[in-house]
């Protein structure tokens, strides 16, 4: 029987972990990657999402490759970028950042790009970018103030979490909802399968 490689999620995001668990995948290890996420000059949102996902995967792969126990692992990484036109919005940490994001997104459409990268045990890297279009309703000052008070925006790309309170702001979504949350599931499973990881291995025991 072929040995199943360990799965390493190169992220500390509880949202990405929760999405994997939703489809019956439990990473063997969580190893957040610490890389510079500053956009390059003239870099498009799509290119940024892809570069960061690949960079996170490669950073963790370089660590596990030196471990006798983990060298044959599959590494999964992702990064989400919210954009208006070619403008990449920040992962809001400060109040003024979140306010600026919500004011900009109010009443208009934007795009969410999530890059996914998987490195197989043999070192081969496969990656994909998924684009989703989202439109917010026009937000009142009360909407924004109350959302700011919730604190949910902190650390979120574009200053909002679609799976939380901000879901009430969305009037239209075209594309992948889980990708906006942080991980496009269909594409992730395809990449994992191509890397030799049996993504459906626990389905027969996880169904309720």
N, C-alpha and C positions, 0 to 999 in steps of 0.2 A: 504494500500500500504506500502510495506516494505521500511523503511528509508534507503537511501544510505549512508554508512559511509563516512566520510571525508577521502581524500587521502593526505597523507603527504609524500613529497619527501625529503629524508634525504640527500640532496646534494645541492651544490651551482653551479653545472655544467650546463652551458647553453646548452651544447650538450645533456645531458640527458633530460633536460626539453624539448628541441626541438624535440627529438625523441618521447617522450610521446605525445606531441601536434600533431605530424605527424599522430598518430593513434587515434586521437580524445580524448586523455586523458589530462585533465587540473588539476594538483594538486591543492588542496584547500590551502595548505600551503607548503612553502619551509623552511626546518629546517636543515641546514648543520650540520653534526655530527663532533665533534672535538675529534678524537681519535689518538693514537700513531700508525703510519703506518709502523714502523720499522719491517722488517722481523725477525722472530725468527731464531735461529741457526738451520741450516739444513732444514728449512721449504721449501717445494716445492712451485713453483709459483702458482699451482692450489690451494694448501692449503692456501696460503697467500690471494689470491683473495676471497676465500670463508670466511676466518676468518674476513677479513676487512669488507666485505659486511654485515655479521652477526653482527659484532661489531658496525657498524654505525647504523644499524636498532635497535639494543638493546639500544644503547645510547639515541637515540631519543625517543624510546618507554618509557624508564624510566622517561623521562621528561613529555611526554604527558599523561602518566598514572596518573599523579598528577593533571591534569587539568580536571575540570568538563566538560568543553566544548569539549575537544579533546580526552578524555579517550577511546572513542569508534572508534577511527580512525584506518585506515589501514596505516601502515608505509612501505615505499618502499626505499630500499637502494641498492647501487651497488658499486663495485670497480673493476678497470681494471689493470691488471698486464701484462707487456710485458716481455717476457723471451727468452733467447737464451740458450738452454739446460736447466739446473737447475738454471741458473743465472737470477735473477730478476733485470731488468733494472729500474733505478730510474724515478720518475716523475721529469724531468729535470727542475731545477730552475736556475742553473748556466751555463755559456757558456761552461765550460770544460766538464760538465756532458752531455750536448747535443752533443757536438763534439764526445765524446767517444761513445755515443749511435749510432749516425749516422755512424761512422766509423765501428763499430761492425756489424751493420745491412746491410751495403753495400754489395750487391752481394750475399746475403745468405737468408735462410729462418729463420723465428722466429715464436713464438707462442704467441697469445694474449688470456689471460684468463680473463673473466669477471664474477665475482660472483654477484649474485642477491639474495637479501633476502627480504622477505615480512613477516610482523607480523600482524596477524588478530586482530580484536577487542577483541577476547577472549585470546589474548596473545600467540597463537600458532605461531611459526616461521617456515616458509618454505623457502628453499633455493636451489640454482642451480648454477653450474659453467658451462660456455660455452667456449669451446676451438676453436680457429680459427687459421689456419696456413696462414702466409703471407710471401711472398718473395719480396725483393727489387731488383731492377736492381743494377748494379755496379755504385756507385755514383762517379762522378768526383769531384775533389777538388772544381771546380766551382759550381757544384750542391750543395755541402755542404756549401760553403761560402755564396751562395745566399740564401739558406734556413735559415742559421743562421741569416743573416741580416734581414729576414722577421719578426723574433721574434715569429713566430707561434708556435715554439717548447716549449715555456716557460710554465711550469706546466703540460706538457703532458707526459703520461707514455711512456717510451722509447724515448722521445725527438721528437715525431712527431705527427701530426694530420692527419689521413687518409682522413678525410672529407674535408681537405683544400689543400694547395699546395703540400703536401707530397703524395697526391693521385697519382701524376705523377711518383712517385718512385716505385709504386706497379706493379709487373709483374704477380703475381699470388696470388689468395686468395681462400682458401678452408674453408668454414664455414659460419659464420654470419657476414656480413658487419656491421650492426648496433651494434653488440657486440664490434667490434673493435673501433667504434666511442664512445661507452661507455655504451650501454644498449641493450642486445639481446631482441628484441621485442616479438617474439613468446613465449619465455620462461617466460618473464615478465607477459604477459597477462594470461598465464596458472597459474602462481603463484597468481596473483591478483584474478582471478576467484575462485581459491581454497580457498582463504581467504574471500570470500563472497563479493568481489567488482565487480560490473557489468562493465567489461572493455569496452563493446560495447554500453553502455547506450546512448551515444550521436551520434551514427553513423547515425541515421535516419535524423538528422538535420545538420550534418557536411558535407555531400556530396555536391559537387558543380556541 
